[in-house]
Amino acid sequence: MNGNKRADIKIGSEVKIVQKHDQRTGKLTEGIVEKILTNSPNHPHGIKVRLDNGLVGRVKEIIN
């Protein structure tokens, strides 16, 4: 599942994000969602979240 819809992402979900500095390479970082930062119901580049380790990025894939 991709991370374009806010309703699909829950706090505590395991996701893969792309950080701002990794957007060109497309390198994904895995982690647990701590906070959802995007307020709109959907976003074409992925919903922005903060992971439990403090990293911020846009969700590209929802693992569970």
mmCIF file of the N, C-alpha and C atoms, coordinates in Angstrom:
data_MODEL
# 
_entry.id   MODEL 
# 
loop_
_atom_site.group_PDB 
_atom_site.id 
_atom_site.type_symbol 
_atom_site.label_atom_id 
_atom_site.label_alt_id 
_atom_site.label_comp_id 
_atom_site.label_asym_id 
_atom_site.label_entity_id 
_atom_site.label_seq_id 
_atom_site.pdbx_PDB_ins_code 
_atom_site.Cartn_x 
_atom_site.Cartn_y 
_atom_site.Cartn_z 
_atom_site.occupancy 
_atom_site.B_iso_or_equiv 
_atom_site.pdbx_formal_charge 
_atom_site.auth_seq_id 
_atom_site.auth_comp_id 
_atom_site.auth_asym_id 
_atom_site.auth_atom_id 
_atom_site.pdbx_PDB_model_num 
ATOM 1   N N  . MET A 1 1  ? 0.850  -1.183 0.000  1.00 0.00 ? 1  MET A N  1 
ATOM 2   C CA . MET A 1 1  ? 0.000  0.000  0.000  1.00 0.00 ? 1  MET A CA 1 
ATOM 3   C C  . MET A 1 1  ? 0.892  1.242  0.000  1.00 0.00 ? 1  MET A C  1 
ATOM 4   N N  . ASN A 1 2  ? 0.563  2.215  -0.836 1.00 0.00 ? 2  ASN A N  1 
ATOM 5   C CA . ASN A 1 2  ? 1.358  3.441  -0.862 1.00 0.00 ? 2  ASN A CA 1 
ATOM 6   C C  . ASN A 1 2  ? 0.881  4.404  0.224  1.00 0.00 ? 2  ASN A C  1 
ATOM 7   N N  . GLY A 1 3  ? 1.627  5.459  0.459  1.00 0.00 ? 3  GLY A N  1 
ATOM 8   C CA . GLY A 1 3  ? 1.336  6.359  1.571  1.00 0.00 ? 3  GLY A CA 1 
ATOM 9   C C  . GLY A 1 3  ? 0.734  7.682  1.163  1.00 0.00 ? 3  GLY A C  1 
ATOM 10  N N  . ASN A 1 4  ? -0.140 7.675  0.144  1.00 0.00 ? 4  ASN A N  1 
ATOM 11  C CA . ASN A 1 4  ? -0.727 8.922  -0.336 1.00 0.00 ? 4  ASN A CA 1 
ATOM 12  C C  . ASN A 1 4  ? -1.990 9.333  0.407  1.00 0.00 ? 4  ASN A C  1 
ATOM 13  N N  . LYS A 1 5  ? -2.636 8.399  1.126  1.00 0.00 ? 5  LYS A N  1 
ATOM 14  C CA . LYS A 1 5  ? -3.873 8.708  1.843  1.00 0.00 ? 5  LYS A CA 1 
ATOM 15  C C  . LYS A 1 5  ? -3.617 8.722  3.347  1.00 0.00 ? 5  LYS A C  1 
ATOM 16  N N  . ARG A 1 6  ? -3.978 9.822  3.985  1.00 0.00 ? 6  ARG A N  1 
ATOM 17  C CA . ARG A 1 6  ? -3.746 9.989  5.425  1.00 0.00 ? 6  ARG A CA 1 
ATOM 18  C C  . ARG A 1 6  ? -4.514 8.936  6.234  1.00 0.00 ? 6  ARG A C  1 
ATOM 19  N N  . ALA A 1 7  ? -5.695 8.568  5.772  1.00 0.00 ? 7  ALA A N  1 
ATOM 20  C CA . ALA A 1 7  ? -6.533 7.613  6.498  1.00 0.00 ? 7  ALA A CA 1 
ATOM 21  C C  . ALA A 1 7  ? -5.892 6.231  6.593  1.00 0.00 ? 7  ALA A C  1 
ATOM 22  N N  . ASP A 1 8  ? -4.986 5.897  5.669  1.00 0.00 ? 8  ASP A N  1 
ATOM 23  C CA . ASP A 1 8  ? -4.329 4.587  5.666  1.00 0.00 ? 8  ASP A CA 1 
ATOM 24  C C  . ASP A 1 8  ? -3.198 4.493  6.695  1.00 0.00 ? 8  ASP A C  1 
ATOM 25  N N  . ILE A 1 9  ? -2.740 5.642  7.197  1.00 0.00 ? 9  ILE A N  1 
ATOM 26  C CA . ILE A 1 9  ? -1.569 5.677  8.077  1.00 0.00 ? 9  ILE A CA 1 
ATOM 27  C C  . ILE A 1 9  ? -2.020 5.916  9.510  1.00 0.00 ? 9  ILE A C  1 
ATOM 28  N N  . LYS A 1 10 ? -1.596 5.047  10.408 1.00 0.00 ? 10 LYS A N  1 
ATOM 29  C CA . LYS A 1 10 ? -1.940 5.161  11.823 1.00 0.00 ? 10 LYS A CA 1 
ATOM 30  C C  . LYS A 1 10 ? -0.655 5.317  12.634 1.00 0.00 ? 10 LYS A C  1 
ATOM 31  N N  . ILE A 1 11 ? -0.758 5.987  13.773 1.00 0.00 ? 11 ILE A N  1 
ATOM 32  C CA . ILE A 1 11 ? 0.381  6.064  14.684 1.00 0.00 ? 11 ILE A CA 1 
ATOM 33  C C  . ILE A 1 11 ? 0.683  4.649  15.160 1.00 0.00 ? 11 ILE A C  1 
ATOM 34  N N  . GLY A 1 12 ? 1.937  4.273  15.085 1.00 0.00 ? 12 GLY A N  1 
ATOM 35  C CA . GLY A 1 12 ? 2.348  2.912  15.422 1.00 0.00 ? 12 GLY A CA 1 
ATOM 36  C C  . GLY A 1 12 ? 2.485  1.999  14.217 1.00 0.00 ? 12 GLY A C  1 
ATOM 37  N N  . SER A 1 13 ? 2.095  2.487  13.029 1.00 0.00 ? 13 SER A N  1 
ATOM 38  C CA . SER A 1 13 ? 2.242  1.695  11.804 1.00 0.00 ? 13 SER A CA 1 
ATOM 39  C C  . SER A 1 13 ? 3.702  1.602  11.412 1.00 0.00 ? 13 SER A C  1 
ATOM 40  N N  . GLU A 1 14 ? 4.081  0.457  10.834 1.00 0.00 ? 14 GLU A N  1 
ATOM 41  C CA . GLU A 1 14 ? 5.428  0.293  10.295 1.00 0.00 ? 14 GLU A CA 1 
ATOM 42  C C  . GLU A 1 14 ? 5.399  0.741  8.838  1.00 0.00 ? 14 GLU A C  1 
ATOM 43  N N  . VAL A 1 15 ? 6.276  1.687  8.488  1.00 0.00 ? 15 VAL A N  1 
ATOM 44  C CA . VAL A 1 15 ? 6.268  2.274  7.152  1.00 0.00 ? 15 VAL A CA 1 
ATOM 45  C C  . VAL A 1 15 ? 7.687  2.414  6.608  1.00 0.00 ? 15 VAL A C  1 
ATOM 46  N N  . LYS A 1 16 ? 7.764  2.677  5.303  1.00 0.00 ? 16 LYS A N  1 
ATOM 47  C CA . LYS A 1 16 ? 9.029  3.052  4.666  1.00 0.00 ? 16 LYS A CA 1 
ATOM 48  C C  . LYS A 1 16 ? 8.853  4.477  4.166  1.00 0.00 ? 16 LYS A C  1 
ATOM 49  N N  . ILE A 1 17 ? 9.800  5.357  4.548  1.00 0.00 ? 17 ILE A N  1 
ATOM 50  C CA . ILE A 1 17 ? 9.728  6.756  4.142  1.00 0.00 ? 17 ILE A CA 1 
ATOM 51  C C  . ILE A 1 17 ? 10.929 7.120  3.278  1.00 0.00 ? 17 ILE A C  1 
ATOM 52  N N  . VAL A 1 18 ? 10.777 8.204  2.525  1.00 0.00 ? 18 VAL A N  1 
ATOM 53  C CA . VAL A 1 18 ? 11.923 8.796  1.832  1.00 0.00 ? 18 VAL A CA 1 
ATOM 54  C C  . VAL A 1 18 ? 12.163 10.147 2.501  1.00 0.00 ? 18 VAL A C  1 
ATOM 55  N N  . GLN A 1 19 ? 13.396 10.356 2.975  1.00 0.00 ? 19 GLN A N  1 
ATOM 56  C CA . GLN A 1 19 ? 13.756 11.625 3.596  1.00 0.00 ? 19 GLN A CA 1 
ATOM 57  C C  . GLN A 1 19 ? 14.075 12.641 2.509  1.00 0.00 ? 19 GLN A C  1 
ATOM 58  N N  . LYS A 1 20 ? 14.026 13.929 2.864  1.00 0.00 ? 20 LYS A N  1 
ATOM 59  C CA . LYS A 1 20 ? 14.240 15.011 1.909  1.00 0.00 ? 20 LYS A CA 1 
ATOM 60  C C  . LYS A 1 20 ? 15.561 14.839 1.143  1.00 0.00 ? 20 LYS A C  1 
ATOM 61  N N  . HIS A 1 21 ? 16.644 14.552 1.845  1.00 0.00 ? 21 HIS A N  1 
ATOM 62  C CA . HIS A 1 21 ? 17.942 14.441 1.185  1.00 0.00 ? 21 HIS A CA 1 
ATOM 63  C C  . HIS A 1 21 ? 18.098 13.147 0.374  1.00 0.00 ? 21 HIS A C  1 
ATOM 64  N N  . ASP A 1 22 ? 17.151 12.210 0.514  1.00 0.00 ? 22 ASP A N  1 
ATOM 65  C CA . ASP A 1 22 ? 17.194 10.956 -0.245 1.00 0.00 ? 22 ASP A CA 1 
ATOM 66  C C  . ASP A 1 22 ? 16.218 10.934 -1.420 1.00 0.00 ? 22 ASP A C  1 
ATOM 67  N N  . GLN A 1 23 ? 15.531 12.051 -1.686 1.00 0.00 ? 23 GLN A N  1 
ATOM 68  C CA . GLN A 1 23 ? 14.504 12.048 -2.730 1.00 0.00 ? 23 GLN A CA 1 
ATOM 69  C C  . GLN A 1 23 ? 15.065 11.739 -4.111 1.00 0.00 ? 23 GLN A C  1 
ATOM 70  N N  . ARG A 1 24 ? 16.264 12.205 -4.399 1.00 0.00 ? 24 ARG A N  1 
ATOM 71  C CA . ARG A 1 24 ? 16.842 11.947 -5.730 1.00 0.00 ? 24 ARG A CA 1 
ATOM 72  C C  . ARG A 1 24 ? 17.220 10.491 -5.911 1.00 0.00 ? 24 ARG A C  1 
ATOM 73  N N  . THR A 1 25 ? 17.756 9.875  -4.859 1.00 0.00 ? 25 THR A N  1 
ATOM 74  C CA . THR A 1 25 ? 18.175 8.472  -4.964 1.00 0.00 ? 25 THR A CA 1 
ATOM 75  C C  . THR A 1 25 ? 17.005 7.525  -4.736 1.00 0.00 ? 25 THR A C  1 
ATOM 76  N N  . GLY A 1 26 ? 15.990 7.972  -3.995 1.00 0.00 ? 26 GLY A N  1 
ATOM 77  C CA . GLY A 1 26 ? 14.848 7.123  -3.694 1.00 0.00 ? 26 GLY A CA 1 
ATOM 78  C C  . GLY A 1 26 ? 15.109 6.141  -2.560 1.00 0.00 ? 26 GLY A C  1 
ATOM 79  N N  . LYS A 1 27 ? 16.191 6.369  -1.781 1.00 0.00 ? 27 LYS A N  1 
ATOM 80  C CA . LYS A 1 27 ? 16.538 5.481  -0.667 1.00 0.00 ? 27 LYS A CA 1 
ATOM 81  C C  . LYS A 1 27 ? 15.436 5.542  0.399  1.00 0.00 ? 27 LYS A C  1 
ATOM 82  N N  . LEU A 1 28 ? 14.935 4.366  0.788  1.00 0.00 ? 28 LEU A N  1 
ATOM 83  C CA . LEU A 1 28 ? 13.862 4.288  1.772  1.00 0.00 ? 28 LEU A CA 1 
ATOM 84  C C  . LEU A 1 28 ? 14.410 3.956  3.151  1.00 0.00 ? 28 LEU A C  1 
ATOM 85  N N  . THR A 1 29 ? 13.763 4.526  4.175  1.00 0.00 ? 29 THR A N  1 
ATOM 86  C CA . THR A 1 29 ? 14.122 4.295  5.566  1.00 0.00 ? 29 THR A CA 1 
ATOM 87  C C  . THR A 1 29 ? 12.897 3.696  6.257  1.00 0.00 ? 29 THR A C  1 
ATOM 88  N N  . GLU A 1 30 ? 13.102 2.612  6.992  1.00 0.00 ? 30 GLU A N  1 
ATOM 89  C CA . GLU A 1 30 ? 12.001 1.916  7.647  1.00 0.00 ? 30 GLU A CA 1 
ATOM 90  C C  . GLU A 1 30 ? 11.883 2.368  9.102  1.00 0.00 ? 30 GLU A C  1 
ATOM 91  N N  . GLY A 1 31 ? 10.647 2.444  9.591  1.00 0.00 ? 31 GLY A N  1 
ATOM 92  C CA . GLY A 1 31 ? 10.441 2.824  10.984 1.00 0.00 ? 31 GLY A CA 1 
ATOM 93  C C  . GLY A 1 31 ? 8.982  2.796  11.379 1.00 0.00 ? 31 GLY A C  1 
ATOM 94  N N  . ILE A 1 32 ? 8.735  3.192  12.630 1.00 0.00 ? 32 ILE A N  1 
ATOM 95  C CA . ILE A 1 32 ? 7.392  3.219  13.211 1.00 0.00 ? 32 ILE A CA 1 
ATOM 96  C C  . ILE A 1 32 ? 6.915  4.672  13.286 1.00 0.00 ? 32 ILE A C  1 
ATOM 97  N N  . VAL A 1 33 ? 5.672  4.933  12.854 1.00 0.00 ? 33 VAL A N  1 
ATOM 98  C CA . VAL A 1 33 ? 5.118  6.289  12.845 1.00 0.00 ? 33 VAL A CA 1 
ATOM 99  C C  . VAL A 1 33 ? 4.871  6.761  14.279 1.00 0.00 ? 33 VAL A C  1 
ATOM 100 N N  . GLU A 1 34 ? 5.457  7.934  14.603 1.00 0.00 ? 34 GLU A N  1 
ATOM 101 C CA . GLU A 1 34 ? 5.224  8.566  15.900 1.00 0.00 ? 34 GLU A CA 1 
ATOM 102 C C  . GLU A 1 34 ? 4.182  9.673  15.782 1.00 0.00 ? 34 GLU A C  1 
ATOM 103 N N  . LYS A 1 35 ? 4.260  10.447 14.669 1.00 0.00 ? 35 LYS A N  1 
ATOM 104 C CA . LYS A 1 35 ? 3.331  11.561 14.469 1.00 0.00 ? 35 LYS A CA 1 
ATOM 105 C C  . LYS A 1 35 ? 3.102  11.766 12.984 1.00 0.00 ? 35 LYS A C  1 
ATOM 106 N N  . ILE A 1 36 ? 1.852  12.083 12.614 1.00 0.00 ? 36 ILE A N  1 
ATOM 107 C CA . ILE A 1 36 ? 1.504  12.405 11.227 1.00 0.00 ? 36 ILE A CA 1 
ATOM 108 C C  . ILE A 1 36 ? 1.560  13.921 11.087 1.00 0.00 ? 36 ILE A C  1 
ATOM 109 N N  . LEU A 1 37 ? 2.383  14.414 10.179 1.00 0.00 ? 37 LEU A N  1 
ATOM 110 C CA . LEU A 1 37 ? 2.620  15.847 10.049 1.00 0.00 ? 37 LEU A CA 1 
ATOM 111 C C  . LEU A 1 37 ? 1.778  16.512 8.965  1.00 0.00 ? 37 LEU A C  1 
ATOM 112 N N  . THR A 1 38 ? 1.308  15.757 7.974  1.00 0.00 ? 38 THR A N  1 
ATOM 113 C CA . THR A 1 38 ? 0.478  16.321 6.905  1.00 0.00 ? 38 THR A CA 1 
ATOM 114 C C  . THR A 1 38 ? -0.966 16.383 7.373  1.00 0.00 ? 38 THR A C  1 
ATOM 115 N N  . ASN A 1 39 ? -1.588 17.565 7.218  1.00 0.00 ? 39 ASN A N  1 
ATOM 116 C CA . ASN A 1 39 ? -2.981 17.729 7.658  1.00 0.00 ? 39 ASN A CA 1 
ATOM 117 C C  . ASN A 1 39 ? -4.004 17.360 6.594  1.00 0.00 ? 39 ASN A C  1 
ATOM 118 N N  . SER A 1 40 ? -3.644 17.487 5.309  1.00 0.00 ? 40 SER A N  1 
ATOM 119 C CA . SER A 1 40 ? -4.609 17.215 4.245  1.00 0.00 ? 40 SER A CA 1 
ATOM 120 C C  . SER A 1 40 ? -4.899 15.713 4.148  1.00 0.00 ? 40 SER A C  1 
ATOM 121 N N  . PRO A 1 41 ? -6.078 15.337 3.652  1.00 0.00 ? 41 PRO A N  1 
ATOM 122 C CA . PRO A 1 41 ? -6.458 13.917 3.594  1.00 0.00 ? 41 PRO A CA 1 
ATOM 123 C C  . PRO A 1 41 ? -5.610 13.082 2.640  1.00 0.00 ? 41 PRO A C  1 
ATOM 124 N N  . ASN A 1 42 ? -5.004 13.729 1.636  1.00 0.00 ? 42 ASN A N  1 
ATOM 125 C CA . ASN A 1 42 ? -4.098 13.000 0.748  1.00 0.00 ? 42 ASN A CA 1 
ATOM 126 C C  . ASN A 1 42 ? -3.041 13.943 0.198  1.00 0.00 ? 42 ASN A C  1 
ATOM 127 N N  . HIS A 1 43 ? -1.952 13.347 -0.292 1.00 0.00 ? 43 HIS A N  1 
ATOM 128 C CA . HIS A 1 43 ? -0.851 14.132 -0.851 1.00 0.00 ? 43 HIS A CA 1 
ATOM 129 C C  . HIS A 1 43 ? -0.199 13.297 -1.943 1.00 0.00 ? 43 HIS A C  1 
ATOM 130 N N  . PRO A 1 44 ? 0.023  13.896 -3.126 1.00 0.00 ? 44 PRO A N  1 
ATOM 131 C CA . PRO A 1 44 ? 0.537  13.105 -4.258 1.00 0.00 ? 44 PRO A CA 1 
ATOM 132 C C  . PRO A 1 44 ? 1.939  12.523 -4.049 1.00 0.00 ? 44 PRO A C  1 
ATOM 133 N N  . HIS A 1 45 ? 2.747  13.135 -3.185 1.00 0.00 ? 45 HIS A N  1 
ATOM 134 C CA . HIS A 1 45 ? 4.115  12.644 -2.958 1.00 0.00 ? 45 HIS A CA 1 
ATOM 135 C C  . HIS A 1 45 ? 4.240  11.812 -1.695 1.00 0.00 ? 45 HIS A C  1 
ATOM 136 N N  . GLY A 1 46 ? 3.131  11.615 -0.988 1.00 0.00 ? 46 GLY A N  1 
ATOM 137 C CA . GLY A 1 46 ? 3.153  10.834 0.246  1.00 0.00 ? 46 GLY A CA 1 
ATOM 138 C C  . GLY A 1 46 ? 2.903  11.711 1.457  1.00 0.00 ? 46 GLY A C  1 
ATOM 139 N N  . ILE A 1 47 ? 2.284  11.131 2.470  1.00 0.00 ? 47 ILE A N  1 
ATOM 140 C CA . ILE A 1 47 ? 1.987  11.836 3.714  1.00 0.00 ? 47 ILE A CA 1 
ATOM 141 C C  . ILE A 1 47 ? 3.278  11.990 4.510  1.00 0.00 ? 47 ILE A C  1 
ATOM 142 N N  . LYS A 1 48 ? 3.536  13.186 5.029  1.00 0.00 ? 48 LYS A N  1 
ATOM 143 C CA . LYS A 1 48 ? 4.753  13.436 5.803  1.00 0.00 ? 48 LYS A CA 1 
ATOM 144 C C  . LYS A 1 48 ? 4.525  12.983 7.250  1.00 0.00 ? 48 LYS A C  1 
ATOM 145 N N  . VAL A 1 49 ? 5.479  12.212 7.766  1.00 0.00 ? 49 VAL A N  1 
ATOM 146 C CA . VAL A 1 49 ? 5.387  11.690 9.130  1.00 0.00 ? 49 VAL A CA 1 
ATOM 147 C C  . VAL A 1 49 ? 6.729  11.841 9.851  1.00 0.00 ? 49 VAL A C  1 
ATOM 148 N N  . ARG A 1 50 ? 6.672  11.755 11.199 1.00 0.00 ? 50 ARG A N  1 
ATOM 149 C CA . ARG A 1 50 ? 7.882  11.648 12.010 1.00 0.00 ? 50 ARG A CA 1 
ATOM 150 C C  . ARG A 1 50 ? 7.914  10.244 12.582 1.00 0.00 ? 50 ARG A C  1 
ATOM 151 N N  . LEU A 1 51 ? 9.063  9.570  12.428 1.00 0.00 ? 51 LEU A N  1 
ATOM 152 C CA . LEU A 1 51 ? 9.222  8.222  12.959 1.00 0.00 ? 51 LEU A CA 1 
ATOM 153 C C  . LEU A 1 51 ? 9.628  8.283  14.423 1.00 0.00 ? 51 LEU A C  1 
ATOM 154 N N  . ASP A 1 52 ? 9.538  7.134  15.105 1.00 0.00 ? 52 ASP A N  1 
ATOM 155 C CA . ASP A 1 52 ? 9.873  7.080  16.535 1.00 0.00 ? 52 ASP A CA 1 
ATOM 156 C C  . ASP A 1 52 ? 11.346 7.371  16.813 1.00 0.00 ? 52 ASP A C  1 
ATOM 157 N N  . ASN A 1 53 ? 12.198 7.312  15.777 1.00 0.00 ? 53 ASN A N  1 
ATOM 158 C CA . ASN A 1 53 ? 13.613 7.640  15.955 1.00 0.00 ? 53 ASN A CA 1 
ATOM 159 C C  . ASN A 1 53 ? 13.908 9.094  15.600 1.00 0.00 ? 53 ASN A C  1 
ATOM 160 N N  . GLY A 1 54 ? 12.858 9.889  15.311 1.00 0.00 ? 54 GLY A N  1 
ATOM 161 C CA . GLY A 1 54 ? 13.005 11.313 15.060 1.00 0.00 ? 54 GLY A CA 1 
ATOM 162 C C  . GLY A 1 54 ? 13.156 11.706 13.602 1.00 0.00 ? 54 GLY A C  1 
ATOM 163 N N  . LEU A 1 55 ? 13.307 10.735 12.700 1.00 0.00 ? 55 LEU A N  1 
ATOM 164 C CA . LEU A 1 55 ? 13.461 11.055 11.274 1.00 0.00 ? 55 LEU A CA 1 
ATOM 165 C C  . LEU A 1 55 ? 12.120 11.485 10.686 1.00 0.00 ? 55 LEU A C  1 
ATOM 166 N N  . VAL A 1 56 ? 12.181 12.430 9.745  1.00 0.00 ? 56 VAL A N  1 
ATOM 167 C CA . VAL A 1 56 ? 10.978 12.949 9.085  1.00 0.00 ? 56 VAL A CA 1 
ATOM 168 C C  . VAL A 1 56 ? 11.080 12.670 7.596  1.00 0.00 ? 56 VAL A C  1 
ATOM 169 N N  . GLY A 1 57 ? 9.968  12.231 7.015  1.00 0.00 ? 57 GLY A N  1 
ATOM 170 C CA . GLY A 1 57 ? 9.940  11.987 5.579  1.00 0.00 ? 57 GLY A CA 1 
ATOM 171 C C  . GLY A 1 57 ? 8.537  11.680 5.108  1.00 0.00 ? 57 GLY A C  1 
ATOM 172 N N  . ARG A 1 58 ? 8.430  11.435 3.808  1.00 0.00 ? 58 ARG A N  1 
ATOM 173 C CA . ARG A 1 58 ? 7.128  11.117 3.217  1.00 0.00 ? 58 ARG A CA 1 
ATOM 174 C C  . ARG A 1 58 ? 6.980  9.606  3.051  1.00 0.00 ? 58 ARG A C  1 
ATOM 175 N N  . VAL A 1 59 ? 5.809  9.106  3.415  1.00 0.00 ? 59 VAL A N  1 
ATOM 176 C CA . VAL A 1 59 ? 5.544  7.672  3.371  1.00 0.00 ? 59 VAL A CA 1 
ATOM 177 C C  . VAL A 1 59 ? 5.448  7.213  1.925  1.00 0.00 ? 59 VAL A C  1 
ATOM 178 N N  . LYS A 1 60 ? 6.247  6.205  1.574  1.00 0.00 ? 60 LYS A N  1 
ATOM 179 C CA . LYS A 1 60 ? 6.211  5.615  0.244  1.00 0.00 ? 60 LYS A CA 1 
ATOM 180 C C  . LYS A 1 60 ? 5.577  4.228  0.266  1.00 0.00 ? 60 LYS A C  1 
ATOM 181 N N  . GLU A 1 61 ? 5.623  3.576  1.430  1.00 0.00 ? 61 GLU A N  1 
ATOM 182 C CA . GLU A 1 61 ? 5.100  2.212  1.525  1.00 0.00 ? 61 GLU A CA 1 
ATOM 183 C C  . GLU A 1 61 ? 4.653  1.955  2.960  1.00 0.00 ? 61 GLU A C  1 
ATOM 184 N N  . ILE A 1 62 ? 3.477  1.336  3.111  1.00 0.00 ? 62 ILE A N  1 
ATOM 185 C CA . ILE A 1 62 ? 2.977  0.950  4.428  1.00 0.00 ? 62 ILE A CA 1 
ATOM 186 C C  . ILE A 1 62 ? 3.179  -0.543 4.560  1.00 0.00 ? 62 ILE A C  1 
ATOM 187 N N  . ILE A 1 63 ? 3.922  -0.958 5.595  1.00 0.00 ? 63 ILE A N  1 
ATOM 188 C CA . ILE A 1 63 ? 4.232  -2.374 5.770  1.00 0.00 ? 63 ILE A CA 1 
ATOM 189 C C  . ILE A 1 63 ? 3.109  -3.064 6.544  1.00 0.00 ? 63 ILE A C  1 
ATOM 190 N N  . ASN A 1 64 ? 2.670  -2.475 7.651  1.00 0.00 ? 64 ASN A N  1 
ATOM 191 C CA . ASN A 1 64 ? 1.501  -3.022 8.387  1.00 0.00 ? 64 ASN A CA 1 
ATOM 192 C C  . ASN A 1 64 ? 0.939  -1.988 9.338  1.00 0.00 ? 64 ASN A C  1 
# 
